[in-house]
């Protein structure tokens, strides 16, 4: 299921715009055991001012009820 991210209502914290794009970012992270772990993130980028929010895809995919708090 890939629809989780689209359900996150977005209002830019900086300018209040609700126009944004979502991109997926794959970021390698070092875990404590020196093993490289690939983590998936969603980037929500405000089309008005460029403010970017980052969400861990792991957590969003695990918890379907996750919603931003206003
Ligand atoms: Zn903005």
PDB file of the backbone (N, CA, C, O) and the ligand in Angstrom, with CONECT records:
HET     ZN  A 101       1
ATOM      1  N   UNK A   1       0.840  -1.208   0.000  1.00  0.00           N
ATOM      2  CA  UNK A   1       0.000   0.000   0.000  1.00  0.00           C
ATOM      3  C   UNK A   1       0.867   1.246   0.000  1.00  0.00           C
ATOM      4  O   UNK A   1       1.766   1.396   0.827  1.00  0.00           O
ATOM      5  N   UNK A   2       0.595   2.101  -0.902  1.00  0.00           N
ATOM      6  CA  UNK A   2       1.433   3.277  -1.029  1.00  0.00           C
ATOM      7  C   UNK A   2       0.631   4.544  -0.777  1.00  0.00           C
ATOM      8  O   UNK A   2       1.147   5.645  -0.970  1.00  0.00           O
ATOM      9  N   UNK A   3      -0.597   4.414  -0.359  1.00  0.00           N
ATOM     10  CA  UNK A   3      -1.471   5.576  -0.322  1.00  0.00           C
ATOM     11  C   UNK A   3      -1.352   6.337   0.988  1.00  0.00           C
ATOM     12  O   UNK A   3      -1.924   7.419   1.121  1.00  0.00           O
ATOM     13  N   UNK A   4      -0.619   5.795   1.964  1.00  0.00           N
ATOM     14  CA  UNK A   4      -0.565   6.423   3.279  1.00  0.00           C
ATOM     15  C   UNK A   4      -0.168   7.871   3.238  1.00  0.00           C
ATOM     16  O   UNK A   4      -0.763   8.701   3.926  1.00  0.00           O
ATOM     17  N   UNK A   5       0.828   8.189   2.444  1.00  0.00           N
ATOM     18  CA  UNK A   5       1.377   9.532   2.470  1.00  0.00           C
ATOM     19  C   UNK A   5       0.387  10.571   1.955  1.00  0.00           C
ATOM     20  O   UNK A   5       0.397  11.721   2.392  1.00  0.00           O
ATOM     21  N   UNK A   6      -0.450  10.164   1.040  1.00  0.00           N
ATOM     22  CA  UNK A   6      -1.361  11.121   0.449  1.00  0.00           C
ATOM     23  C   UNK A   6      -2.458  11.549   1.425  1.00  0.00           C
ATOM     24  O   UNK A   6      -3.125  12.564   1.230  1.00  0.00           O
ATOM     25  N   UNK A   7      -2.626  10.749   2.479  1.00  0.00           N
ATOM     26  CA  UNK A   7      -3.659  11.080   3.430  1.00  0.00           C
ATOM     27  C   UNK A   7      -3.214  12.126   4.447  1.00  0.00           C
ATOM     28  O   UNK A   7      -4.031  12.649   5.204  1.00  0.00           O
ATOM     29  N   UNK A   8      -1.944  12.422   4.461  1.00  0.00           N
ATOM     30  CA  UNK A   8      -1.453  13.427   5.393  1.00  0.00           C
ATOM     31  C   UNK A   8      -1.829  14.806   4.877  1.00  0.00           C
ATOM     32  O   UNK A   8      -1.270  15.291   3.893  1.00  0.00           O
ATOM     33  N   UNK A   9      -2.766  15.416   5.541  1.00  0.00           N
ATOM     34  CA  UNK A   9      -3.116  16.772   5.142  1.00  0.00           C
ATOM     35  C   UNK A   9      -1.967  17.689   5.477  1.00  0.00           C
ATOM     36  O   UNK A   9      -1.368  17.601   6.549  1.00  0.00           O
ATOM     37  N   UNK A  10      -1.677  18.545   4.573  1.00  0.00           N
ATOM     38  CA  UNK A  10      -0.502  19.382   4.743  1.00  0.00           C
ATOM     39  C   UNK A  10      -0.865  20.839   4.667  1.00  0.00           C
ATOM     40  O   UNK A  10      -1.538  21.294   3.743  1.00  0.00           O
ATOM     41  N   UNK A  11      -0.407  21.549   5.650  1.00  0.00           N
ATOM     42  CA  UNK A  11      -0.412  23.001   5.543  1.00  0.00           C
ATOM     43  C   UNK A  11       0.965  23.459   5.948  1.00  0.00           C
ATOM     44  O   UNK A  11       1.459  23.124   7.024  1.00  0.00           O
ATOM     45  N   UNK A  12       1.569  24.218   5.086  1.00  0.00           N
ATOM     46  CA  UNK A  12       2.930  24.643   5.350  1.00  0.00           C
ATOM     47  C   UNK A  12       2.997  25.420   6.664  1.00  0.00           C
ATOM     48  O   UNK A  12       2.207  26.333   6.906  1.00  0.00           O
ATOM     49  N   UNK A  13       3.958  25.038   7.503  1.00  0.00           N
ATOM     50  CA  UNK A  13       4.114  25.711   8.792  1.00  0.00           C
ATOM     51  C   UNK A  13       4.603  27.134   8.608  1.00  0.00           C
ATOM     52  O   UNK A  13       4.386  27.982   9.473  1.00  0.00           O
ATOM     53  N   UNK A  14       5.246  27.398   7.515  1.00  0.00           N
ATOM     54  CA  UNK A  14       5.837  28.721   7.329  1.00  0.00           C
ATOM     55  C   UNK A  14       4.887  29.686   6.637  1.00  0.00           C
ATOM     56  O   UNK A  14       4.726  30.824   7.078  1.00  0.00           O
ATOM     57  N   UNK A  15       4.260  29.240   5.562  1.00  0.00           N
ATOM     58  CA  UNK A  15       3.462  30.192   4.791  1.00  0.00           C
ATOM     59  C   UNK A  15       1.986  29.809   4.729  1.00  0.00           C
ATOM     60  O   UNK A  15       1.175  30.588   4.228  1.00  0.00           O
ATOM     61  N   UNK A  16       1.617  28.620   5.228  1.00  0.00           N
ATOM     62  CA  UNK A  16       0.212  28.228   5.256  1.00  0.00           C
ATOM     63  C   UNK A  16      -0.312  27.698   3.940  1.00  0.00           C
ATOM     64  O   UNK A  16      -1.497  27.383   3.840  1.00  0.00           O
ATOM     65  N   UNK A  17       0.520  27.591   2.937  1.00  0.00           N
ATOM     66  CA  UNK A  17       0.081  27.066   1.654  1.00  0.00           C
ATOM     67  C   UNK A  17      -0.232  25.577   1.763  1.00  0.00           C
ATOM     68  O   UNK A  17       0.419  24.857   2.520  1.00  0.00           O
ATOM     69  N   UNK A  18      -1.227  25.115   1.008  1.00  0.00           N
ATOM     70  CA  UNK A  18      -1.511  23.682   1.024  1.00  0.00           C
ATOM     71  C   UNK A  18      -1.085  23.011  -0.277  1.00  0.00           C
ATOM     72  O   UNK A  18      -1.499  21.888  -0.565  1.00  0.00           O
ATOM     73  N   UNK A  19      -0.276  23.684  -1.046  1.00  0.00           N
ATOM     74  CA  UNK A  19       0.232  23.079  -2.275  1.00  0.00           C
ATOM     75  C   UNK A  19       1.616  22.508  -2.017  1.00  0.00           C
ATOM     76  O   UNK A  19       2.521  23.210  -1.566  1.00  0.00           O
ATOM     77  N   UNK A  20       1.762  21.232  -2.310  1.00  0.00           N
ATOM     78  CA  UNK A  20       3.029  20.595  -2.032  1.00  0.00           C
ATOM     79  C   UNK A  20       3.235  19.429  -2.982  1.00  0.00           C
ATOM     80  O   UNK A  20       2.298  18.943  -3.614  1.00  0.00           O
ATOM     81  N   UNK A  21       4.466  19.000  -3.064  1.00  0.00           N
ATOM     82  CA  UNK A  21       4.765  17.758  -3.761  1.00  0.00           C
ATOM     83  C   UNK A  21       5.402  16.804  -2.761  1.00  0.00           C
ATOM     84  O   UNK A  21       6.007  17.226  -1.776  1.00  0.00           O
ATOM     85  N   UNK A  22       5.257  15.532  -3.027  1.00  0.00           N
ATOM     86  CA  UNK A  22       5.864  14.513  -2.180  1.00  0.00           C
ATOM     87  C   UNK A  22       6.930  13.802  -2.983  1.00  0.00           C
ATOM     88  O   UNK A  22       6.694  13.356  -4.106  1.00  0.00           O
ATOM     89  N   UNK A  23       8.108  13.703  -2.387  1.00  0.00           N
ATOM     90  CA  UNK A  23       9.168  12.936  -3.017  1.00  0.00           C
ATOM     91  C   UNK A  23       9.639  11.876  -2.052  1.00  0.00           C
ATOM     92  O   UNK A  23       9.543  12.025  -0.834  1.00  0.00           O
ATOM     93  N   UNK A  24      10.141  10.823  -2.610  1.00  0.00           N
ATOM     94  CA  UNK A  24      10.710   9.767  -1.789  1.00  0.00           C
ATOM     95  C   UNK A  24      12.217   9.930  -1.758  1.00  0.00           C
ATOM     96  O   UNK A  24      12.857  10.106  -2.795  1.00  0.00           O
ATOM     97  N   UNK A  25      12.771   9.871  -0.572  1.00  0.00           N
ATOM     98  CA  UNK A  25      14.213   9.957  -0.438  1.00  0.00           C
ATOM     99  C   UNK A  25      14.725   8.674   0.195  1.00  0.00           C
ATOM    100  O   UNK A  25      14.157   8.171   1.165  1.00  0.00           O
ATOM    101  N   UNK A  26      15.788   8.163  -0.358  1.00  0.00           N
ATOM    102  CA  UNK A  26      16.417   6.960   0.197  1.00  0.00           C
ATOM    103  C   UNK A  26      17.755   7.376   0.783  1.00  0.00           C
ATOM    104  O   UNK A  26      18.658   7.810   0.068  1.00  0.00           O
ATOM    105  N   UNK A  27      17.863   7.237   2.077  1.00  0.00           N
ATOM    106  CA  UNK A  27      19.030   7.758   2.772  1.00  0.00           C
ATOM    107  C   UNK A  27      19.724   6.634   3.526  1.00  0.00           C
ATOM    108  O   UNK A  27      19.107   5.976   4.363  1.00  0.00           O
ATOM    109  N   UNK A  28      21.000   6.409   3.236  1.00  0.00           N
ATOM    110  CA  UNK A  28      21.744   5.391   3.972  1.00  0.00           C
ATOM    111  C   UNK A  28      22.090   5.906   5.367  1.00  0.00           C
ATOM    112  O   UNK A  28      22.548   7.038   5.530  1.00  0.00           O
ATOM    113  N   UNK A  29      21.867   5.069   6.353  1.00  0.00           N
ATOM    114  CA  UNK A  29      22.160   5.457   7.731  1.00  0.00           C
ATOM    115  C   UNK A  29      23.033   4.398   8.359  1.00  0.00           C
ATOM    116  O   UNK A  29      22.901   3.204   8.091  1.00  0.00           O
ATOM    117  N   UNK A  30      23.933   4.873   9.205  1.00  0.00           N
ATOM    118  CA  UNK A  30      24.763   3.917   9.927  1.00  0.00           C
ATOM    119  C   UNK A  30      24.027   3.464  11.179  1.00  0.00           C
ATOM    120  O   UNK A  30      23.648   4.275  12.024  1.00  0.00           O
ATOM    121  N   UNK A  31      23.840   2.205  11.277  1.00  0.00           N
ATOM    122  CA  UNK A  31      23.272   1.670  12.510  1.00  0.00           C
ATOM    123  C   UNK A  31      24.420   1.448  13.487  1.00  0.00           C
ATOM    124  O   UNK A  31      25.583   1.469  13.085  1.00  0.00           O
ATOM    125  N   UNK A  32      24.110   1.236  14.764  1.00  0.00           N
ATOM    126  CA  UNK A  32      25.172   1.076  15.778  1.00  0.00           C
ATOM    127  C   UNK A  32      26.177  -0.017  15.448  1.00  0.00           C
ATOM    128  O   UNK A  32      27.332   0.072  15.865  1.00  0.00           O
ATOM    129  N   UNK A  33      25.783  -1.016  14.734  1.00  0.00           N
ATOM    130  CA  UNK A  33      26.701  -2.105  14.422  1.00  0.00           C
ATOM    131  C   UNK A  33      27.572  -1.838  13.199  1.00  0.00           C
ATOM    132  O   UNK A  33      28.165  -2.762  12.643  1.00  0.00           O
ATOM    133  N   UNK A  34      27.650  -0.585  12.782  1.00  0.00           N
ATOM    134  CA  UNK A  34      28.435  -0.172  11.618  1.00  0.00           C
ATOM    135  C   UNK A  34      27.874  -0.713  10.310  1.00  0.00           C
ATOM    136  O   UNK A  34      28.488  -0.575   9.252  1.00  0.00           O
ATOM    137  N   UNK A  35      26.728  -1.316  10.396  1.00  0.00           N
ATOM    138  CA  UNK A  35      26.097  -1.806   9.175  1.00  0.00           C
ATOM    139  C   UNK A  35      25.343  -0.639   8.545  1.00  0.00           C
ATOM    140  O   UNK A  35      24.722   0.162   9.244  1.00  0.00           O
ATOM    141  N   UNK A  36      25.402  -0.556   7.256  1.00  0.00           N
ATOM    142  CA  UNK A  36      24.635   0.499   6.589  1.00  0.00           C
ATOM    143  C   UNK A  36      23.191   0.048   6.431  1.00  0.00           C
ATOM    144  O   UNK A  36      22.899  -1.059   5.979  1.00  0.00           O
ATOM    145  N   UNK A  37      22.313   0.941   6.817  1.00  0.00           N
ATOM    146  CA  UNK A  37      20.904   0.623   6.701  1.00  0.00           C
ATOM    147  C   UNK A  37      20.283   1.639   5.760  1.00  0.00           C
ATOM    148  O   UNK A  37      20.535   2.839   5.871  1.00  0.00           O
ATOM    149  N   UNK A  38      19.481   1.156   4.846  1.00  0.00           N
ATOM    150  CA  UNK A  38      18.813   2.072   3.927  1.00  0.00           C
ATOM    151  C   UNK A  38      17.456   2.438   4.498  1.00  0.00           C
ATOM    152  O   UNK A  38      16.633   1.571   4.793  1.00  0.00           O
ATOM    153  N   UNK A  39      17.240   3.722   4.647  1.00  0.00           N
ATOM    154  CA  UNK A  39      15.957   4.168   5.173  1.00  0.00           C
ATOM    155  C   UNK A  39      15.214   4.973   4.130  1.00  0.00           C
ATOM    156  O   UNK A  39      15.800   5.716   3.343  1.00  0.00           O
ATOM    157  N   UNK A  40      13.932   4.802   4.151  1.00  0.00           N
ATOM    158  CA  UNK A  40      13.053   5.484   3.223  1.00  0.00           C
ATOM    159  C   UNK A  40      12.405   6.667   3.902  1.00  0.00           C
ATOM    160  O   UNK A  40      11.880   6.545   5.009  1.00  0.00           O
ATOM    161  N   UNK A  41      12.436   7.797   3.253  1.00  0.00           N
ATOM    162  CA  UNK A  41      11.757   8.963   3.806  1.00  0.00           C
ATOM    163  C   UNK A  41      10.850   9.572   2.756  1.00  0.00           C
ATOM    164  O   UNK A  41      11.109   9.480   1.556  1.00  0.00           O
ATOM    165  N   UNK A  42       9.803  10.182   3.220  1.00  0.00           N
ATOM    166  CA  UNK A  42       8.990  11.001   2.336  1.00  0.00           C
ATOM    167  C   UNK A  42       9.311  12.455   2.611  1.00  0.00           C
ATOM    168  O   UNK A  42       9.340  12.888   3.763  1.00  0.00           O
ATOM    169  N   UNK A  43       9.548  13.192   1.571  1.00  0.00           N
ATOM    170  CA  UNK A  43       9.763  14.624   1.692  1.00  0.00           C
ATOM    171  C   UNK A  43       8.534  15.338   1.164  1.00  0.00           C
ATOM    172  O   UNK A  43       8.089  15.102   0.040  1.00  0.00           O
ATOM    173  N   UNK A  44       8.001  16.205   1.988  1.00  0.00           N
ATOM    174  CA  UNK A  44       6.894  17.030   1.522  1.00  0.00           C
ATOM    175  C   UNK A  44       7.413  18.439   1.369  1.00  0.00           C
ATOM    176  O   UNK A  44       7.858  19.070   2.327  1.00  0.00           O
ATOM    177  N   UNK A  45       7.346  18.913   0.153  1.00  0.00           N
ATOM    178  CA  UNK A  45       7.975  20.179  -0.167  1.00  0.00           C
ATOM    179  C   UNK A  45       6.906  21.185  -0.541  1.00  0.00           C
ATOM    180  O   UNK A  45       6.143  20.973  -1.484  1.00  0.00           O
ATOM    181  N   UNK A  46       6.852  22.266   0.190  1.00  0.00           N
ATOM    182  CA  UNK A  46       5.903  23.326  -0.101  1.00  0.00           C
ATOM    183  C   UNK A  46       6.257  23.974  -1.429  1.00  0.00           C
ATOM    184  O   UNK A  46       7.399  24.371  -1.662  1.00  0.00           O
ATOM    185  N   UNK A  47       5.251  24.074  -2.296  1.00  0.00           N
ATOM    186  CA  UNK A  47       5.520  24.648  -3.615  1.00  0.00           C
ATOM    187  C   UNK A  47       5.576  26.173  -3.555  1.00  0.00           C
ATOM    188  O   UNK A  47       6.007  26.816  -4.512  1.00  0.00           O
ATOM    189  N   UNK A  48       5.155  26.736  -2.468  1.00  0.00           N
ATOM    190  CA  UNK A  48       5.134  28.186  -2.358  1.00  0.00           C
ATOM    191  C   UNK A  48       6.447  28.741  -1.816  1.00  0.00           C
ATOM    192  O   UNK A  48       6.986  29.703  -2.362  1.00  0.00           O
ATOM    193  N   UNK A  49       6.965  28.136  -0.740  1.00  0.00           N
ATOM    194  CA  UNK A  49       8.161  28.698  -0.112  1.00  0.00           C
ATOM    195  C   UNK A  49       9.314  27.710  -0.013  1.00  0.00           C
ATOM    196  O   UNK A  49      10.429  28.086   0.349  1.00  0.00           O
ATOM    197  N   UNK A  50       9.049  26.451  -0.333  1.00  0.00           N
ATOM    198  CA  UNK A  50      10.143  25.492  -0.320  1.00  0.00           C
ATOM    199  C   UNK A  50      10.373  24.815   1.015  1.00  0.00           C
ATOM    200  O   UNK A  50      11.271  23.982   1.136  1.00  0.00           O
ATOM    201  N   UNK A  51       9.587  25.153   2.014  1.00  0.00           N
ATOM    202  CA  UNK A  51       9.718  24.498   3.311  1.00  0.00           C
ATOM    203  C   UNK A  51       9.510  22.993   3.149  1.00  0.00           C
ATOM    204  O   UNK A  51       8.569  22.557   2.486  1.00  0.00           O
ATOM    205  N   UNK A  52      10.377  22.219   3.748  1.00  0.00           N
ATOM    206  CA  UNK A  52      10.347  20.771   3.548  1.00  0.00           C
ATOM    207  C   UNK A  52      10.151  20.055   4.871  1.00  0.00           C
ATOM    208  O   UNK A  52      10.811  20.359   5.864  1.00  0.00           O
ATOM    209  N   UNK A  53       9.245  19.111   4.869  1.00  0.00           N
ATOM    210  CA  UNK A  53       9.070  18.244   6.022  1.00  0.00           C
ATOM    211  C   UNK A  53       9.465  16.838   5.630  1.00  0.00           C
ATOM    212  O   UNK A  53       9.263  16.399   4.498  1.00  0.00           O
ATOM    213  N   UNK A  54      10.027  16.152   6.590  1.00  0.00           N
ATOM    214  CA  UNK A  54      10.536  14.820   6.316  1.00  0.00           C
ATOM    215  C   UNK A  54       9.807  13.821   7.213  1.00  0.00           C
ATOM    216  O   UNK A  54       9.692  14.022   8.422  1.00  0.00           O
ATOM    217  N   UNK A  55       9.327  12.759   6.611  1.00  0.00           N
ATOM    218  CA  UNK A  55       8.644  11.718   7.369  1.00  0.00           C
ATOM    219  C   UNK A  55       9.352  10.403   7.140  1.00  0.00           C
ATOM    220  O   UNK A  55       9.755  10.084   6.021  1.00  0.00           O
ATOM    221  N   UNK A  56       9.497   9.658   8.189  1.00  0.00           N
ATOM    222  CA  UNK A  56      10.051   8.326   8.047  1.00  0.00           C
ATOM    223  C   UNK A  56       9.006   7.401   7.446  1.00  0.00           C
ATOM    224  O   UNK A  56       7.925   7.228   8.010  1.00  0.00           O
ATOM    225  N   UNK A  57       9.319   6.818   6.324  1.00  0.00           N
ATOM    226  CA  UNK A  57       8.371   5.929   5.656  1.00  0.00           C
ATOM    227  C   UNK A  57       8.089   4.704   6.519  1.00  0.00           C
ATOM    228  O   UNK A  57       6.978   4.175   6.521  1.00  0.00           O
ATOM    229  N   UNK A  58       9.103   4.262   7.248  1.00  0.00           N
ATOM    230  CA  UNK A  58       8.936   3.113   8.130  1.00  0.00           C
ATOM    231  C   UNK A  58       7.780   3.327   9.090  1.00  0.00           C
ATOM    232  O   UNK A  58       6.914   2.467   9.255  1.00  0.00           O
ATOM    233  N   UNK A  59       7.787   4.490   9.715  1.00  0.00           N
ATOM    234  CA  UNK A  59       6.783   4.760  10.749  1.00  0.00           C
ATOM    235  C   UNK A  59       5.423   4.996  10.115  1.00  0.00           C
ATOM    236  O   UNK A  59       4.409   4.518  10.625  1.00  0.00           O
ATOM    237  N   UNK A  60       5.390   5.719   9.019  1.00  0.00           N
ATOM    238  CA  UNK A  60       4.110   5.969   8.363  1.00  0.00           C
ATOM    239  C   UNK A  60       3.504   4.665   7.865  1.00  0.00           C
ATOM    240  O   UNK A  60       2.301   4.442   7.995  1.00  0.00           O
ATOM    241  N   UNK A  61       4.336   3.813   7.300  1.00  0.00           N
ATOM    242  CA  UNK A  61       3.805   2.555   6.777  1.00  0.00           C
ATOM    243  C   UNK A  61       3.338   1.631   7.891  1.00  0.00           C
ATOM    244  O   UNK A  61       2.443   0.809   7.697  1.00  0.00           O
ATOM    245  N   UNK A  62       3.957   1.777   9.067  1.00  0.00           N
ATOM    246  CA  UNK A  62       3.582   0.898  10.157  1.00  0.00           C
ATOM    247  C   UNK A  62       2.300   1.377  10.837  1.00  0.00           C
ATOM    248  O   UNK A  62       1.439   0.574  11.198  1.00  0.00           O
ATOM    249  N   UNK A  63       2.185   2.693  11.007  1.00  0.00           N
ATOM    250  CA  UNK A  63       1.061   3.236  11.747  1.00  0.00           C
ATOM    251  C   UNK A  63       0.143   3.995  10.798  1.00  0.00           C
ATOM    252  O   UNK A  63       0.398   5.149  10.455  1.00  0.00           O
ATOM    253  N   UNK A  64      -0.911   3.338  10.389  1.00  0.00           N
ATOM    254  CA  UNK A  64      -1.802   3.937   9.404  1.00  0.00           C
ATOM    255  C   UNK A  64      -2.601   5.094   9.973  1.00  0.00           C
ATOM    256  O   UNK A  64      -3.172   5.885   9.221  1.00  0.00           O
ATOM    257  N   UNK A  65      -2.647   5.201  11.287  1.00  0.00           N
ATOM    258  CA  UNK A  65      -3.455   6.244  11.897  1.00  0.00           C
ATOM    259  C   UNK A  65      -2.683   7.549  12.060  1.00  0.00           C
ATOM    260  O   UNK A  65      -3.240   8.555  12.500  1.00  0.00           O
ATOM    261  N   UNK A  66      -1.416   7.531  11.707  1.00  0.00           N
ATOM    262  CA  UNK A  66      -0.592   8.712  11.941  1.00  0.00           C
ATOM    263  C   UNK A  66      -1.114   9.921  11.180  1.00  0.00           C
ATOM    264  O   UNK A  66      -1.327   9.879   9.968  1.00  0.00           O
ATOM    265  N   UNK A  67      -1.311  10.984  11.921  1.00  0.00           N
ATOM    266  CA  UNK A  67      -1.735  12.229  11.295  1.00  0.00           C
ATOM    267  C   UNK A  67      -1.013  13.381  11.971  1.00  0.00           C
ATOM    268  O   UNK A  67      -0.713  13.305  13.162  1.00  0.00           O
ATOM    269  N   UNK A  68      -0.739  14.414  11.257  1.00  0.00           N
ATOM    270  CA  UNK A  68      -0.118  15.575  11.899  1.00  0.00           C
ATOM    271  C   UNK A  68      -1.093  16.187  12.903  1.00  0.00           C
ATOM    272  O   UNK A  68      -2.305  16.199  12.685  1.00  0.00           O
ATOM    273  N   UNK A  69      -0.553  16.685  13.985  1.00  0.00           N
ATOM    274  CA  UNK A  69      -1.379  17.309  15.011  1.00  0.00           C
ATOM    275  C   UNK A  69      -1.434  18.810  14.791  1.00  0.00           C
ATOM    276  O   UNK A  69      -0.412  19.463  14.577  1.00  0.00           O
ATOM    277  N   UNK A  70      -2.643  19.343  14.848  1.00  0.00           N
ATOM    278  CA  UNK A  70      -2.766  20.791  14.725  1.00  0.00           C
ATOM    279  C   UNK A  70      -3.276  21.390  16.021  1.00  0.00           C
ATOM    280  O   UNK A  70      -3.446  22.605  16.115  1.00  0.00           O
TER     281      UNK A  70
HETATM  282 ZN    ZN A 101       5.407  27.232   2.490  1.00  0.00          ZN
END
